[in-house]
Amino acid sequence: SNAHVATMRQAAPGQKEYQMEATFLYHCYFSGGCRVAAYTSICACGPNSAVLHYGHAGAPNDAAVRKGDMLLLDMGAEYHCYCSDITCSFPADGVFTPEQKLVFEAVATAQRAVISAMGVGVSWSDMHVLMNRTILEELKRGGVLVGDVDAMLVADLGATF
């Protein structure tokens, strides 16, 4: 959405996570007429981006963004009972480290593989296995993992990530 793009453009080291949330909410209302968020925004930096459903009252998007952090923004607006839900990840300073780039590209490769394989009669579980297999293969190719990908799937290693 335009609100996500505006938030990504202004995100920078030194600001607080809640400032990204405020930018998003402002743009949704000011530019789109969306008066309500679809859910509590997750605006996470660094290690917070690995916390499932970070951003609630117990962890209120209050960390400071640091140079080199990956940002994860999971934000949505509600408009006439339609709720959006968009998640994006990007480096705070606009430049991926080699490790960040490897993970980002592994996920993007898995996404493309799943989209290509989707169709009538294809089960969700087959898509889930394809996604896991693709990410594990990419992490192995990048030197993060070693061993047999089929064995990794049996051990459910993908759940670690």
N, C-alpha and C positions, 0 to 999 in steps of 0.2 A: 504494500500500500504506500501511498505518498507519505503517510505518517511514519511508517517504518523507515523509508528512505531519508526523511528529514532527521529522524533520530540517529540513524547510522552516520549521517554527514556531520552532525554536531558532537557525536561521541568522541571523547578524547581523554588521554591520561590526565589525572588530576580531578576529574569530576566524580560525583557520587552516582551510584547506580540509580538512586531515586530521581536524579536530574534527567536521566534518559527516560524514565517512566513519565515524568512530568512533561517532557517534550512530546512524547507520543500522545499523551492524553490531550494536550493543548492542540496539537495538529488535528486530531480526530474531531474535536469539538469545533475549533475555529474554522477549519477548512472543509470538514465533511458533515458537520451537523450532528455528529454522533455524541450524544450527551452522556452515555454510559459505556463503561468498559465491559466487554463480554465476560471477563474474569480478572482476577488479580494478576497484574503483569509480573512476569519474571524477567528481571533485568539484572543479569549476573555477570560478574567479571572474575577472571582467574579461577581459583578452585571452586568458587560458588557456582560456576556454570555446570559443575558436575553433580550438584545437589538437586535431586528430583523435587520439583515443585517449590524451589527456593523462591522467596519473595513474599511469603505470607507474614502475618503479624509477628511470628516468632523469629523471622529472619527478613526484616523489612527493606530489602534493596538498599542497604546503607553503607556498603563498602566503597572505598575509593578505587577508581580505575587506575591501574599502573601501566606504564609502558611495557609492551610485550604481552599483556593480557589478551586472552581470547574473550570476547563478549558473546553472551547468548541472550537474545531478546525473544521472548515468547509473549506476544502481546496481541490483543484483539479488541475490536470495538463492537458495539451492538447498535443496530440501526433498524427501527421498526420490527423488532423481534428477530432480526437476522444477526447471527453472531459470527464474526470472523475469528480465525485462529491462525496466526502466521508466526513461524519461528525462523530466526536467522542467526548465524554465527559468523563472526568476523574479527580480525585483529584490531585492538584498540587504536593502534598507531597506523593502521592501514597496510602493514607489511607482515605477511606470514613468516614465522620462523620455519626452517625446514621441517621440523617435527609437526608443527601446526598444519603446514601445507600437506604433508603426507596424510594426516587424519582427515582433513577437509576433503581432499581429493578421493580418499577411500570411500567416504560417505557419498560423495557425488557420483562416483562410479557405481556404487551399489544402487543408488536411486535410479540412475539411467538403466541399469540392468533389469531392475524390477519393472519399471515403466515399459520397457521393451517386451518383457515376458507376460505382461498382463493381458487378459482376454477372457472371453466367455468360457466358463468351465475351469479356469485356473483357480486353485484354492489359495486362500490366504496363507495357510501353513507352508505351501510350496514357495510363496513369495518371501515369507519370513526366512526360510532356509536359504533361499537364493541371496537375500540381503546379507545374512550372516556369513555365508561362504565367500561372497565377493569381498566383504570387508576383511575377513581373515586372510584371504589371498593377497589383498593389497598390502596389509600390514606385514605379511611374510615377505612379499616382494621388496618392501621398504626396509627390511632388516629388524623390525620390531619383534616379530615372532619367528620361531624356527620349529620345524617339525611338519608332520602330516596334517593337512587341513581337514581331512575326513576324521581323524582322531580328535582334532580340536572341536569339530562339530559334535561328535559323540559326547565329549566332555563338557559341552555347552560353554566353551571358552568365550564365545561372543557375548554372553551375559555379563562377563566381567567389565565390558566396555559400555 
